[in-house]
């Protein structure tokens, strides 16, 4: 099990006008924890010409008050110089387990 120290990105959604919700600016905070598993693969199920690069990794961070209150706004983890999308988060006090997927493109909310 490897140690982890990196940034987690939170993107809150705000109502711009009635019925129109847009993502706000990302808030990045540094967390420490453990990198549990790591699997790297090329995604063949893509409709695009190029295959997508997918990092399947679980990271367990020590949660602070901000992370506990904003777990639903966690969107990405900066790892190996890329922003990786968080595909699931499990809260196990005092830690949060984050499962990473493909590259985060900033469009999903």
C-alpha positions in Angstrom: 0.0 0.0 0.0 1.5 3.3 -1.1 1.0 6.7 0.6 -1.0 9.4 -1.1 -0.7 13.2 -0.8 -2.5 15.2 -3.4 -5.4 17.5 -4.3 -9.1 16.7 -4.5 -11.3 19.0 -6.6 -14.7 20.0 -5.4 -17.2 21.5 -8.0 -20.4 23.0 -6.6 -23.4 23.6 -8.7 -25.2 26.9 -8.5 -28.5 28.1 -9.9 -27.8 30.9 -12.4 -31.4 31.6 -13.0 -34.6 29.6 -12.3 -34.1 26.1 -13.7 -30.6 26.7 -15.0 -27.8 25.1 -12.9 -24.1 25.6 -13.9 -20.9 24.3 -12.3 -18.9 26.9 -10.4 -15.2 27.3 -10.1 -13.4 24.2 -8.7 -12.0 24.3 -5.2 -8.9 22.2 -4.7 -7.8 21.0 -1.3 -4.8 18.9 -0.3 -5.4 15.5 1.5 -3.3 12.7 2.8 -4.0 9.0 2.8 -3.3 5.7 1.1 -3.4 4.5 -2.5 -4.9 1.0 -2.2 -5.1 -0.5 -5.7 -4.0 0.6 -9.1 -5.1 -0.8 -12.5 -4.5 1.0 -15.8 -6.3 0.0 -19.0 -7.3 1.3 -22.4 -11.1 1.5 -22.7 -12.3 -0.3 -25.9 -15.9 0.5 -25.4 -15.5 4.1 -26.6 -17.3 5.4 -29.6 -14.4 7.6 -30.5 -11.5 6.7 -32.8 -9.0 6.8 -30.0 -9.2 4.5 -27.0 -9.7 6.2 -23.6 -7.0 5.7 -21.0 -8.6 4.6 -17.7 -7.0 4.6 -14.2 -8.9 2.3 -11.9 -7.5 3.2 -8.5 -8.8 3.4 -5.0 -7.5 6.2 -2.8 -8.4 6.4 0.9 -8.1 10.0 2.3 -8.3 11.2 5.9 -11.5 13.4 5.9 -11.7 16.8 7.4 -14.9 18.7 8.2 -14.9 20.3 4.7 -14.7 16.9 2.9 -17.4 15.4 5.1 -19.8 18.2 4.4 -19.0 18.4 0.7 -18.6 14.7 -0.3 -21.3 15.1 -2.9 -19.3 17.8 -4.7 -16.0 15.8 -5.0 -15.3 15.5 -8.8 -11.6 14.7 -9.4 -8.3 13.8 -7.9 -5.0 15.2 -9.3 -2.7 12.1 -9.6 0.3 11.6 -11.8 -0.2 15.1 -13.3 -3.7 14.5 -14.5 -7.2 15.1 -13.2 -8.9 11.8 -12.7 -12.7 11.6 -12.3 -14.1 10.3 -9.1 -16.6 7.6 -10.0 -17.6 6.6 -6.4 -17.0 7.8 -2.9 -17.6 5.8 0.3 -17.5 7.4 3.7 -15.9 5.3 6.5 -15.2 7.6 9.3 -12.6 9.1 9.6 -11.7 8.2 6.0 -13.3 8.6 2.6 -12.6 5.9 0.0 -12.5 7.4 -3.6 -12.5 5.2 -6.7 -11.0 6.9 -9.7 -12.0 6.3 -13.4 -11.1 8.1 -16.6 -9.7 11.6 -17.2 -11.9 14.3 -15.8 -13.0 16.8 -18.5 -14.9 19.2 -16.3 -18.2 18.8 -18.0 -20.0 16.4 -15.7 -21.8 17.8 -12.6 
